[in-house]
Amino acid sequence: MDFAAIRIASREIWPARMGAIFAVLLAALLAGGALAQDSGIPREARYGDDNIAVELLADGAPRAGQEWMLALRFLPSSEEWHGYWSNPGDAGQGMQLQLDMPEGWEMGEPLYPVPETLVQQLPNSAIMNHIYKGPHTVLVPVNVPDDAVIDGLPQVAGHVEYLACTDKICVPQDAVLSAGQGGDFARWRAEVAPLLDATGTFETSGGVLRISVPLPESVALAKPHLFVSQTGLVQYAAAQTFRRTGDALVVEMPLDQYGTGEAEAVSGILGFDAKTGVRFEAVPGPVPTGGELIAGPVGLETPPLWTLILGALIGGLILNIMPCVFPILSLKALSLARAGGSEASDEQRARSEGLAYTAGVVLACVALGGIMLALRAAGEQVGWAFQLQEPSVVIALLVLAAVITANFAGLFELPSVDTGNGAGRGAFATGLLAAVAATPCTGPFMAAALGAALLLPTPLALMLFAMLGLGLALPFLLIGFVPALRRMLPKPGAWMDRFRKIMAIPMGLTTLALIWLTVQLGGKGFALFALVMLFGVLLALAVVGRLQKAGKMAWPAFGLVAVPFLIFGAFALPYSYEAGGGASASESLLSPRSFSREALAEARASGKPVFVWFTADWCVTCKVNESVAIEREATRDAFEQAGVIAMVGDWTVRDEEITGFLNEQGAAGVPLYLWYEPGEEGEQLPQVLTPDMLTERASRDSR
């Protein structure tokens, strides 16, 4: 029976339950012989050790009060067979050992050499096993009592069960043991990873395990990897990040999304390379942040905190001129124009509105960031602007944008919308709306801060989101508190009504963009039903507007007209939704391949340059870059001449593989642009592309 194949299939179908159930069943199967004999040592082997033979050897005769060392020497029959470390990883089974020794003698924890990693690609993920290829030795220390009476080599019998696997099949193995003399214990002791004499610390936050290993800065790390002994704690195949902070090595790895994410202690082996390493033990405690990146995915080096704070502030400030935010800011412009006077009441009103608007923006940014971090801690693969991947959120924004457009166009009057008739409450609501509208955008300075927020402890991450909101609100906050800036604004007058109607145009364009996005998310049928519901809402608002002009009670009529359409939408929209039903491979001049890890690996193995871009239909910055730099005939010609392979990752609809890859690159969202030279790691290009940036890069490769 192919035990490994069953274990892998269980992880793909019902990872949380079936994997655990299979592990229990497999352990019970292997231990069945021992249990059948009341936990005694079996007298005969059930499976044999034909594929990986094993023998038990002793390091000379034991001495009272001293540690006596035994060794299990594993010898595969051919190169295709491998065994497992105590924690086998995503599949496999660790060794189970029983020894029958004199009374009072105690067997210690087996000591292993540094294992190897074996990664296997699955259709939608990858798994990693911790294995040993070729001959390998596991040492077993035995504590001999002080009063032990020893007359020569004692009789030590035992039984060991383990798995022997190839890349295609696994078979159980076992052997009845009897300790004999011999073996190269000096070499075997040198192969075992020694235990560090200092204890490290660990903490978990944001779905990441962070461990501080006390390792002198002088120790070289050629190809580090951390093997964690505790099963079900971390994602074995995920990328690990290593940073140095003095004589501490900080290792970060994602927690297992199907585990509890909790541990009383963490231990394991830190491999320096394929052969050498050390054992470590860690207890809960603070772990240093920052440090010099030693190894890990490209782009994960965390800059100093003050630069992240400044980057978040400047990034938020730049959002004010991004096209995805401008229509919403027109709401605030009307209010500020009315607050341009010099009276004390105008002064107080301007300050109140500035503070209320800032509070709304900051609260929305912190809330969105907090929700994102909470979802990630719960195992969800989400990133910045994750809410725009949810059809229900897009439908709500579509209705809101249409209502604001109708209000700007004069179809009806809604005092709660901040057009100058309200003060703090309207400004606060406008701030909330501006922050939500800004989430699809990322720009200069902002990307590094948001990427770092995924790695920092939760309080520091939330502080970065707050600084992002403060940057977005800063212009209006300054206008509220600096009279000289308010005096530069135009005086209130009849122009304001015309200006409001002009602002209906960009808001209307935003509404049309959301309709298009609705098609991409849920298909044409989904968008059609959304439009029917939206028609009912606008019809109800038109009735309200006519009643308002006649001086009659208006809003009860809104409920009478709109509620039937809203009920229709509540039932029809979920029924008609088809995930990604309208999203199709966009026609591109570059004829890109669709992104997957396998496709990227295949493209890089071709020996040609590779350009990968990650985009989303709701990302305005992405679309601007595509029109300016990517979807150009000059870019296509340059790519063809240089043999560049183009690849695109569409993140319009939630895609866990893309989200995980973005996280590994230190990106909280899109856009992300990567350029792979043949045989080299990927280089992140700027988030704002210039027209000639890609053509110039391709021209270098064609020379």
C-alpha positions in Angstrom: 0.0 0.0 0.0 1.3 3.5 -0.9 1.1 5.1 2.6 2.7 8.4 1.4 0.2 8.8 -1.4 -2.7 8.3 1.0 -1.3 10.8 3.4 -0.8 13.4 0.6 -4.2 12.8 -0.8 -5.7 13.4 2.7 -3.9 16.7 3.0 -5.3 17.9 -0.4 -9.0 16.8 0.3 -9.6 17.4 4.1 -6.3 18.7 5.4 -7.5 19.6 8.9 -9.1 16.3 9.7 -8.1 13.6 7.4 -4.3 14.3 7.8 -4.6 13.8 11.6 -6.9 10.8 11.3 -4.4 9.1 8.9 -1.5 9.8 11.1 -3.3 8.1 14.0 -4.2 5.1 11.9 -0.7 4.8 10.5 0.8 5.0 14.0 -1.6 2.4 15.2 -0.8 0.1 12.3 2.9 0.3 12.9 2.6 -0.1 16.6 0.0 -2.9 16.3 2.5 -5.7 16.9 3.8 -4.2 20.1 0.3 -3.4 21.4 -0.8 -7.0 20.7 1.9 -8.2 23.1 1.0 -5.9 26.0 3.6 -3.3 25.1 6.4 -5.9 25.4 9.3 -6.2 22.9 8.2 -8.2 19.9 10.1 -11.4 19.3 9.8 -11.4 15.6 9.8 -8.6 13.0 6.4 -8.1 11.2 7.7 -6.3 8.0 11.4 -6.8 8.0 14.1 -4.4 7.0 14.9 -5.4 3.4 14.7 -1.8 2.1 16.5 0.0 4.9 18.4 -2.4 7.2 19.1 -1.4 10.8 21.5 -2.6 13.5 21.9 -1.6 17.2 25.5 -1.0 18.3 27.0 0.0 21.7 29.9 2.3 22.5 31.9 0.0 24.6 30.8 -1.2 28.1 28.6 1.0 30.3 29.9 2.5 33.5 27.8 3.2 36.6 26.7 6.9 36.9 27.7 7.7 33.4 26.0 8.1 30.1 26.2 5.1 27.8 25.7 5.6 24.1 23.9 3.3 21.7 23.5 3.8 18.0 20.9 2.8 15.4 22.8 2.4 12.1 20.4 2.6 9.1 21.7 1.2 5.7 19.4 1.6 2.7 19.5 -1.2 0.1 19.8 1.3 -2.8 19.9 5.1 -3.3 16.2 5.4 -4.0 15.2 4.7 -0.4 15.1 7.3 2.3 14.1 7.4 6.0 12.7 10.2 8.2 13.6 12.6 11.0 11.6 12.5 14.2 9.2 15.1 12.7 8.8 13.7 9.1 7.1 16.9 7.8 4.0 16.9 5.7 4.1 13.1 5.1 5.9 10.0 6.4 6.4 8.6 9.9 9.1 9.0 12.5 10.9 6.2 14.1 9.3 4.3 17.1 11.9 2.6 19.3 11.5 0.3 22.3 14.5 -1.0 24.3 14.5 -3.6 27.1 17.2 -2.6 29.6 18.1 -3.4 33.2 15.9 -2.0 35.8 16.6 1.7 36.6 18.4 2.4 33.3 16.7 5.1 31.3 16.7 5.7 27.6 17.1 9.4 26.6 15.8 11.3 23.5 17.3 10.0 20.3 19.9 12.3 18.7 19.7 12.9 15.0 22.0 14.3 12.3 20.8 17.3 10.3 18.1 16.1 8.0 17.5 17.0 4.4 14.4 18.6 2.8 12.4 16.8 0.1 9.9 19.1 -1.6 7.2 17.7 -3.9 4.9 19.9 -6.0 1.2 19.2 -5.9 -1.4 20.8 -8.2 -2.2 23.6 -5.9 0.5 23.6 -3.3 3.8 21.9 -2.2 4.7 19.5 0.6 8.0 19.1 2.4 9.4 16.0 4.1 12.4 15.8 6.4 14.4 12.9 5.3 17.8 11.0 5.3 19.3 9.7 2.1 22.0 7.0 2.3 23.5 5.5 5.4 22.7 7.5 8.6 23.0 7.0 12.3 20.7 7.9 15.2 22.4 8.0 18.6 20.4 6.9 21.7 21.9 8.0 25.1 21.2 5.7 28.1 21.5 7.0 31.7 23.1 4.4 33.8 22.3 4.5 37.6 25.1 5.2 40.1 24.4 1.9 41.9 24.3 -0.2 38.8 26.1 -3.5 39.0 27.8 -4.1 35.6 29.5 -7.3 34.6 30.5 -6.9 31.0 28.2 -5.9 28.2 24.6 -6.2 29.4 21.9 -7.8 27.2 19.9 -4.9 25.5 17.1 -6.1 23.3 14.8 -3.9 21.4 12.4 -3.3 18.6 12.2 -0.4 16.1 9.6 0.6 13.5 10.0 3.1 10.8 9.1 3.9 7.2 11.2 3.3 4.1 10.1 5.4 1.1 11.0 6.3 -2.5 9.6 9.1 -4.5 6.6 6.8 -5.4 6.0 4.4 -2.6 6.4 3.9 1.2 6.5 0.6 3.0 6.7 -0.1 6.8 9.9 -1.6 8.2 10.8 -3.1 11.5 13.5 -5.1 13.2 14.2 -7.0 16.4 17.4 -5.6 17.9 20.2 -6.9 20.1 23.0 -4.6 21.0 26.5 -5.5 19.8 29.9 -3.9 19.9 31.5 -1.9 17.1 30.9 1.1 15.0 32.6 4.5 14.4 31.1 6.4 17.4 33.6 9.2 17.1 32.3 10.0 13.6 28.7 9.5 14.5 28.9 11.8 17.5 30.4 14.5 15.2 27.5 14.0 12.7 24.8 14.6 15.3 23.7 18.2 15.7 25.1 19.5 19.1 22.8 21.3 21.5 23.3 25.0 22.1 24.1 25.9 25.7 21.7 28.9 25.7 18.0 28.9 25.4 16.2 30.9 22.7 12.8 32.6 22.7 9.8 32.5 20.4 6.5 34.3 19.8 3.6 34.0 17.4 1.7 36.9 15.8 0.0 37.5 12.5 0.1 33.9 11.5 3.9 33.8 11.8 6.2 31.9 14.2 9.3 34.0 15.1 12.2 32.3 16.9 15.3 33.9 18.3 18.2 31.4 18.3 21.3 32.4 20.3 23.9 31.9 17.6 27.3 33.8 17.5 27.5 36.3 14.7 30.7 34.6 13.5 28.9 31.4 12.6 28.6 31.2 8.8 25.2 30.2 7.3 25.6 28.9 3.8 22.1 27.5 3.3 20.1 27.8 6.5 16.9 25.9 7.3 15.1 25.5 10.6 13.6 22.0 11.3 10.9 22.3 14.1 10.4 19.2 16.2 6.8 20.1 17.1 4.4 18.6 14.6 1.5 20.7 13.2 3.0 24.0 14.3 4.4 25.5 11.0 4.0 25.2 7.3 7.0 23.1 6.4 7.2 24.0 2.6 6.7 27.8 3.2 9.7 30.1 2.8 11.7 30.9 5.9 13.3 34.2 6.6 16.6 34.6 8.5 17.9 37.9 10.0 20.8 38.6 12.3 20.6 40.9 15.2 24.0 40.7 16.9 24.5 37.2 18.4 20.9 36.3 17.8 19.5 34.7 14.6 15.8 35.5 14.1 13.9 33.0 12.0 10.4 33.6 10.7 8.0 31.0 9.2 4.2 30.8 8.6 2.2 28.9 11.2 0.2 25.8 10.0 -3.2 27.2 9.0 -4.8 24.0 10.2 -3.0 23.9 13.6 -3.7 25.7 16.9 -0.7 28.0 16.5 0.2 27.4 20.1 3.2 25.7 21.8 4.6 25.6 25.3 8.1 25.3 23.9 9.8 25.0 20.5 12.8 22.9 19.7 14.5 21.4 16.7 17.6 21.6 14.5 19.0 24.7 12.8 20.8 23.5 9.7 23.7 25.7 8.6 23.9 23.8 5.3 23.1 20.2 4.1 25.4 18.5 6.7 26.1 20.8 9.7 23.8 22.4 12.3 22.9 22.7 15.9 20.0 21.7 18.1 18.1 24.5 19.9 15.4 24.9 22.5 13.2 28.0 22.8 10.7 29.2 25.4 8.0 32.0 25.0 9.5 35.4 25.2 10.3 38.6 23.2 12.0 38.3 19.8 14.0 41.1 18.4 12.7 42.9 15.3 14.6 44.3 12.3 18.1 43.1 11.7 20.2 42.2 8.6 18.5 39.8 6.1 20.7 36.7 5.8 18.4 34.5 3.8 14.8 34.4 2.7 12.5 35.5 -0.1 13.4 38.5 -2.2 12.0 41.7 -0.8 11.4 40.6 2.8 14.1 42.7 4.5 12.4 45.0 7.0 13.8 48.6 7.0 14.1 50.5 10.2 10.8 51.4 11.9 11.2 55.1 11.5 11.5 54.7 7.7 8.4 52.5 7.6 6.4 55.2 9.6 7.6 57.9 7.3 6.9 55.8 4.2 3.3 55.0 5.4 2.7 58.8 6.1 4.1 59.9 2.7 2.3 57.0 0.9 -1.0 58.0 2.4 -0.4 61.6 1.4 0.2 60.6 -2.2 -3.1 58.7 -2.2 -4.8 62.1 -2.3 -3.8 62.6 -6.0 -4.6 59.0 -7.0 -7.6 58.6 -9.4 -9.3 56.1 -7.2 -9.6 58.6 -4.3 -10.2 61.9 -6.1 -14.0 61.5 -6.6 -14.5 61.0 -2.9 -12.4 64.0 -2.0 -14.7 66.2 -4.0 -17.2 65.7 -1.2 -14.7 67.3 1.3 -13.8 70.1 -1.1 -17.3 71.4 -1.0 -17.4 71.4 2.8 -14.0 73.1 3.1 -15.1 75.8 0.6 -17.9 76.7 3.0 -15.5 76.8 5.9 -13.4 79.4 4.3 -14.6 82.3 6.5 -12.7 84.0 9.3 -15.5 84.2 11.9 -14.9 82.3 15.1 -17.8 79.9 14.3 -16.1 79.2 10.9 -12.8 78.6 12.7 -14.3 76.2 15.1 -16.3 74.4 12.4 -13.2 74.0 10.2 -11.2 72.4 13.1 -14.0 70.1 14.1 -14.5 68.9 10.5 -10.7 68.4 10.1 -10.5 66.3 13.2 -13.7 64.4 12.4 -12.5 63.6 8.9 -9.1 62.5 10.2 -10.7 60.3 12.8 -12.8 58.6 10.1 -9.9 58.0 7.8 -7.6 56.7 10.5 -10.3 54.5 12.0 -11.1 53.0 8.7 -7.4 52.3 7.8 -6.8 50.7 11.2 -10.0 48.7 11.1 -9.2 47.4 7.6 -5.6 46.6 8.6 -6.8 44.9 11.8 -9.3 42.8 10.0 -6.7 41.7 7.4 -4.2 40.8 10.2 -6.9 38.9 12.1 -7.9 36.9 9.0 -4.3 36.1 8.3 -3.8 34.9 11.9 -6.8 32.7 11.4 -5.2 31.1 8.4 -6.9 33.1 5.6 -4.7 34.1 2.7 -5.7 37.8 2.3 -3.8 41.0 1.5 -4.4 44.7 1.3 -7.7 45.6 -0.4 -9.0 42.1 0.3 -12.5 43.5 0.7 -12.7 44.3 -3.0 -12.3 40.6 -3.7 -15.6 40.1 -1.9 -18.7 40.5 -4.2 -20.9 41.7 -1.3 -18.6 44.5 -0.6 -18.3 45.5 -4.2 -22.1 45.5 -4.5 -22.4 47.8 -1.5 -19.8 50.2 -2.9 -21.6 50.2 -6.3 -24.9 51.2 -4.6 -23.0 53.9 -2.5 -21.2 55.3 -5.6 -24.5 55.5 -7.5 -26.3 57.2 -4.6 -23.5 59.8 -4.3 -23.6 60.4 -8.1 -27.3 60.9 -8.0 -26.9 63.3 -5.0 -24.2 65.3 -6.8 -26.4 65.5 -10.0 -29.2 67.0 -7.9 -31.6 64.0 -8.2 -32.3 64.3 -4.4 -30.9 65.9 -1.3 -29.3 63.8 1.5 -28.1 65.9 4.4 -26.0 63.0 5.9 -23.7 63.2 2.8 -21.2 65.9 3.6 -21.8 68.6 1.0 -21.5 71.4 3.6 -24.9 71.1 5.3 -23.5 68.9 8.1 -20.4 69.2 10.3 -18.6 66.6 12.3 -20.8 63.6 11.5 -20.7 64.2 7.8 -16.9 64.8 7.8 -16.4 61.6 9.8 -18.5 59.6 7.3 -16.6 61.2 4.4 -13.3 60.1 6.0 -14.5 56.5 6.3 -15.6 56.5 2.7 -12.3 58.1 1.5 -10.2 55.4 3.2 -12.3 52.6 1.8 -12.0 54.1 -1.7 -8.3 54.4 -1.3 -7.6 50.7 -0.5 -7.3 49.6 -4.2 -4.4 52.0 -4.6 -0.8 51.4 -3.7 2.0 53.7 -4.7 5.5 54.9 -3.9 6.6 54.6 -0.2 3.4 52.8 0.7 4.2 49.3 -0.6 7.3 48.8 1.7 5.3 49.9 4.8 2.3 47.6 4.1 4.6 44.7 3.2 6.5 45.2 6.5 3.1 45.3 8.4 2.7 41.6 7.5 5.9 40.8 9.4 5.8 43.1 12.4 4.1 42.5 15.7 0.4 43.4 15.6 0.7 46.7 17.6 3.5 48.0 15.3 1.6 46.9 12.2 -1.6 48.7 13.3 0.5 51.8 13.9 1.7 51.7 10.3 -2.0 51.5 9.1 -2.8 54.5 11.4 0.1 56.5 9.9 -1.2 55.6 6.4 -4.6 57.0 7.4 -3.0 60.1 8.9 -1.1 60.8 5.6 -4.3 60.5 3.6 -6.2 62.9 5.9 -3.2 65.3 6.4 -4.1 67.9 3.7 -7.6 68.5 5.1 -6.4 68.4 8.7 -3.9 71.2 7.9 -6.6 73.2 6.2 -8.8 72.9 9.2 -6.1 74.2 11.6 -4.3 76.7 9.4 -6.5 79.7 8.5 -4.0 80.9 5.8 -4.6 77.7 3.9 -8.4 78.1 4.1 -8.2 81.7 2.9 -6.6 80.3 -0.3 -9.8 78.4 -1.1 -12.5 80.0 -3.3 -15.2 81.9 -1.5 -18.6 80.2 -1.2 -21.0 81.1 -3.9 -23.2 79.9 -6.8 -20.2 78.1 -8.3 -20.5 75.4 -5.6 -23.7 74.0 -7.0 -22.2 73.9 -10.5 -19.0 72.3 -9.0 -21.1 69.6 -7.3 -22.8 68.7 -10.5 -19.5 68.6 -12.3 -18.2 66.2 -9.6 -21.1 63.8 -10.5 -19.0 62.9 -13.7 -16.0 61.3 -11.9 -18.4 59.7 -9.4 -20.4 58.3 -12.3 -17.3 57.0 -13.9 -16.5 55.3 -10.6 -19.9 53.7 -10.6 -19.4 52.4 -14.2 -16.0 51.0 -13.1 -17.7 49.1 -10.2 -20.3 47.7 -12.6 -17.5 46.4 -14.8 -15.8 44.9 -11.7 -19.0 43.2 -10.7 -19.0 41.4 -14.0 -15.4 40.3 -13.4 -16.2 39.0 -10.0 -19.5 37.2 -10.5 -20.3 37.0 -14.2 -22.8 38.8 -16.4 -25.9 37.4 -14.8 -24.7 38.5 -11.4 -24.0 42.0 -12.7 -27.4 42.1 -14.5 -29.3 41.4 -11.2 -27.2 44.0 -9.4 -28.2 46.6 -12.0 -31.9 45.7 -11.5 -31.5 46.2 -7.8 -29.6 49.4 -8.4 -32.3 50.7 -10.8 -34.9 50.2 -8.0 -32.7 52.2 -5.5 -32.3 55.1 -8.0 -36.0 55.1 -8.9 -36.8 55.4 -5.2 -34.3 58.3 -4.9 -35.9 60.0 -7.9 -39.3 59.8 -6.1 -37.7 61.2 -3.0 -36.3 64.1 -4.9 -39.6 65.0 -6.5 -41.3 64.9 -3.0 -38.5 67.0 -1.5 -39.0 69.7 -4.2 -42.7 69.7 -3.4 -42.0 70.2 0.3 -43.6 66.9 1.2 -42.4 64.0 3.5 -40.1 62.1 1.3 -38.2 59.2 2.9 -41.1 56.8 3.7 -41.7 56.7 -0.1 -38.1 55.6 -0.5 -38.8 52.4 1.5 -42.0 51.6 -0.4 -40.2 51.8 -3.7 -36.7 50.4 -2.9 -37.5 47.5 -0.5 -39.0 45.2 -3.1 -35.9 45.6 -5.3 -33.6 45.1 -2.3 -35.4 41.9 -1.4 -35.0 40.8 -5.0 -31.3 41.5 -4.9 -30.9 39.6 -1.6 -32.2 36.4 -3.1 -31.1 36.8 -6.8 -27.5 37.9 -6.3 -26.3 34.8 -4.3 -28.1 32.6 -6.7 -26.6 34.1 -9.8 -23.0 34.5 -8.5 -20.4 32.6 -10.3 -16.9 32.9 -8.9 -14.7 34.6 -11.5 -17.5 34.0 -14.0 -16.7 37.2 -15.9 -13.0 37.2 -15.4 -11.2 35.9 -18.5 -7.7 36.1 -19.6 -7.5 39.7 -20.8 -6.2 40.2 -24.3 -2.7 41.4 -24.0 -0.1 42.4 -26.5 2.4 40.4 -24.6 0.4 37.1 -24.7 1.4 36.3 -21.1 1.2 33.0 -19.4 -1.1 32.6 -16.4 0.9 32.7 -13.1 1.5 29.6 -11.1 4.5 28.5 -9.1 5.0 25.6 -11.5 4.7 27.8 -14.6 7.2 30.3 -13.1 9.6 27.5 -12.3 9.3 26.2 -15.9 9.8 29.6 -17.4 12.9 30.3 -15.3 14.3 26.9 -16.2 14.1 27.9 -19.9 17.1 30.1 -19.6 15.2 33.2 -20.8 14.4 36.4 -19.0 11.0 36.3 -17.3 8.8 39.3 -16.5 5.9 38.7 -14.0 3.3 41.2 -13.1 0.5 40.9 -10.6 -2.6 42.9 -11.1 -6.3 43.2 -10.3 -9.3 44.8 -12.1 -10.0 47.0 -9.1 -6.4 48.3 -8.9 -6.3 51.7 -10.6 -2.5 51.9 -10.3 -2.2 48.5 -12.0 -4.3 49.6 -14.9 -2.4 52.9 -15.3 0.9 51.1 -15.3 -0.4 48.6 -17.9 -1.6 51.3 -20.3 1.6 53.3 -19.8 4.3 50.7 -19.8 3.1 47.1 -20.4 0.5 47.1 -23.1 2.6 48.9 -25.7 3.8 47.7 -29.1 7.3 48.9 -28.2 7.3 46.7 -25.1 6.0 43.7 -27.2 8.7 44.1 -29.8 11.5 44.5 -27.2 10.3 41.4 -25.4 10.1 39.3 -28.6 13.6 40.4 -29.6 15.1 39.6 -26.2 13.0 36.4 -25.8 11.4 37.6 -22.6 8.7 35.3 -21.2 5.7 37.4 -19.9 3.5 36.1 -17.1 0.6 37.7 -15.3 -1.1 36.9 -12.0 -4.7 38.1 -11.8 -5.7 38.9 -8.2 -9.2 40.3 -9.0 -10.7 37.3 -7.3 -9.1 35.9 -4.2 -6.4 33.4 -5.1 -4.5 31.8 -2.3 -1.5 30.8 -4.4 -1.0 34.4 -5.6 -1.6 35.7 -2.0 1.0 33.4 -0.6 3.5 34.3 -3.3 2.9 38.1 -2.7 3.5 37.5 1.0 6.8 35.8 0.3 7.9 38.8 -1.8 7.0 41.1 1.1 4.1 42.6 -0.8 0.8 43.3 1.0 -1.1 43.8 -2.3 -0.8 44.7 -6.0 0.7 45.9 -8.2 3.9 43.8 -8.0 6.4 43.6 -10.8 9.3 41.0 -10.9 12.1 40.6 -13.4 14.0 37.3 -13.5 17.4 37.2 -15.3 18.4 33.7 -16.3 19.8 31.8 -13.3 19.2 34.7 -10.9 16.6 35.5 -8.2 13.8 37.9 -9.0 14.2 41.7 -8.8 11.3 43.8 -7.8 10.7 46.7 -10.1 9.1 50.0 -8.9 5.4 50.1 -8.4 5.1 53.0 -10.7 6.4 52.1 -14.2 7.7 54.6 -16.7 6.9 54.2 -20.4 10.4 53.0 -21.3 11.4 51.0 -18.2 10.5 47.6 -19.6 11.8 48.2 -23.1 15.1 49.4 -21.8 15.4 46.3 -19.5 14.6 44.0 -22.3 17.0 45.7 -24.6 19.9 44.9 -22.2 19.0 41.2 -22.4 18.9 41.3 -26.2 22.5 42.5 -26.6 
